[in-house]
Amino acid sequence: MTTNHELFDRARKLLPGGVNSPVRAFKSVGGEPFFTARADGPYLWDVEGKRYIDYVGSWGPMIVGHNHPAVREAVERAVRDGLSFGTPCAAEVTMAETIVSLVPSVDMVRMVNSGTEATMSAIRLARGATGRNKIVKFEGCYHGHGDSFLVKAGSGALTFGVPTSPGVPKAAADLTLTLPYNDIDTARALFAEHGDDIAGLIIEPVAGNMNCIPPKDGYLHDLRELCTQHGALLIFDEVMTGFRVALGGAQAHYGITPDLTCFGKIIGGGMPVGAYGGRRDLMEQIAPAGPIYQAGTLSGNPVAMAAGLAMLELIQAPGFYDALTARTVQLTDGILGAARDAGVPFSVNRVGAMFGLFFTNDTVETYTQATAADVGRFNRFFHGMLDRGIYLAPSAFEAGFLSSAHGDAEIEATVDAARAVFATL
Ligand code: PMP
């Protein structure tokens, strides 16, 4: 039998850090990652046959659980007709119709292959449409690895303490203005000074890359007003929150209409997919309808569209989000209760089926508070849970995700494990 350790040894010789995406390497929590052999429902199995209850869900896409038969069968059917055409296909049209029908702010959409492509393309559109150069983002928010976004970024960039990556030209970073999340006064001051130069403001409407931090009451509404007032576009990065915190994403949950929205993860059903969309007058400026260039050899891939469409159909089942939210409450209340019983300083954030666990007694509303929580304790908790077959995101700065495949048995097993681990901390 191949072991996780043997595979990681081989991987490290040929892949930077042994992985194809940084957070997977367990660098922040210590130790070595396991290699997944297969996944089904709420579970992963590693190459050694150990089973884990999974709260990462491929970092968000697997909202109906792994290997859902409807998604798998849609992919199997699509594969029989060919893997890629390089011409338009019917599934792209259905996908666009589905997204537009579910997300009211989106009149037109362009499919891409990842969340990173979606955000990079959206800011090009914002710059092209406004004729301005500056972009505003928030400290601790992650929008993929485009040059403009690796400035005070979250996720792996935050975990590793390299919020600005070498290789990002200073000239590019200079065009990215950063703000503290959940602080409207600094946003007002920034716009008062630079408003005329700002093409767009991009935000995770629920921050999920500095752990999970919901917006304060009225915050997104105030940002919407600020952008409108200064002629800047409001761009919601709903790569994580889209079709997760509600069927219509965070914009439906909070009742805000952004100008542009970025998607990824769930719309691909587990295949590599992203999309951006929004107001018709903006989207019509994208090539070949308009002059702003953006393209993709594999964009709108028929197999990826089939997976995404099957997923989008499943999540439209009546009561889907109510049930998922109730499960998330059950899980986070259970873990919080176990922490309280053990006298461990702990707090929880949650919106829909997205949650964050913090080793602090504070209710976490800011990046500063998130980074002040006890990371060492989180890392010990992570490993204690992993030993007991519970896989949480391997970093104190990532949100957790539930799926509709997580049932009472999995939640109870998770809370029991948490109780046992809290007793050791
Ligand atoms: N935006 C957000 C909010 C994300 O969480 C991520 C990835 N976690 C991205 C963009 C980038 O997506 P991808 O990894 O598919 O490029």
Boltz pocket constraint, residues with backbone or C-beta under 6 A from the ligand:
constraints:
  - pocket:
      binder: B
      contacts: [[A, 59], [A, 113], [A, 114], [A, 115], [A, 116], [A, 117], [A, 119], [A, 142], [A, 143], [A, 144], [A, 145], [A, 155], [A, 204], [A, 208], [A, 209], [A, 237], [A, 238], [A, 239], [A, 240], [A, 264], [A, 265], [A, 273], [A, 274]]
      max_distance: 6.0
